[in-house]
Amino acid sequence: MANFLLQLPNNFRAFSVSASTSSNGSPPSVPQSGGPVVLELPIDKIRRPLMRTRANDPQKVQELMESIREIGLQVPIDVLEVDGEYYGFSGCHRYEAHQRLGLPTIRCKVRRGTKETLRHHLR
């Protein structure tokens, strides 16, 4: 058996990856400390408070749908968790592509935030 040495840059940021749900079927909460975690969240659990403020490019959504069908989502959307609720402010085209494909979940990079952080995003 061969041994390999993996060298990472000093500024490499580690994060946890999880795809489990809690015992009651709801998405897991993000740990209190540390950086973001990548989770597969139910699409209907992500609130999109700015969804009606702009329109998505239909061509870009279509291209993403084709890509997601073929190779899956390559870049998770960013989601803010505040008091167990998930809020998405970016990844609009990827989110819509998942909705149109009828996919029940989407991969998210989740960061924990406070109500003040949420208020800042809503301005």
Residue pairs with C-beta under 8 A, 6 or more apart in sequence:
13 35
14 35
15 34
15 35
15 36
15 37
15 38
15 109
16 31
16 34
16 37
16 38
17 37
17 38
18 28
18 37
18 38
18 39
19 39
19 40
20 28
21 27
21 28
22 28
22 29
26 45
27 39
27 41
27 42
27 45
27 86
28 39
29 81
29 84
30 36
30 37
30 39
30 81
30 110
30 111
30 112
31 37
31 112
32 112
35 111
36 109
36 110
36 111
37 109
37 110
38 76
38 107
38 108
38 109
38 110
39 107
39 108
39 110
40 105
40 106
40 107
40 108
41 79
41 86
41 105
41 106
41 108
41 110
42 104
42 105
43 95
43 98
43 99
43 103
43 104
43 105
43 106
44 104
45 86
46 79
46 86
46 87
46 88
46 95
46 106
46 108
47 85
47 86
47 87
47 88
48 87
48 88
48 92
48 95
49 87
49 89
49 122
50 89
50 122
51 92
54 92
56 92
56 93
56 96
57 93
60 93
61 93
61 96
61 97
61 100
64 93
64 94
64 97
65 97
65 100
65 101
67 74
68 94
68 97
68 98
68 101
68 103
69 101
73 94
73 98
73 106
73 107
75 94
76 91
76 106
76 107
76 108
76 109
77 88
77 90
77 91
77 94
77 95
77 106
77 107
77 108
77 109
78 88
78 89
78 90
78 91
78 108
78 109
78 111
79 86
79 87
79 88
79 108
79 109
79 110
79 111
80 86
80 87
80 88
80 89
80 110
80 111
80 112
80 113
80 117
80 118
80 121
81 87
81 110
81 111
81 112
81 113
82 112
82 113
82 114
82 115
82 117
82 118
83 115
86 108
86 110
87 118
87 121
88 95
88 108
89 121
94 106
95 106
98 106
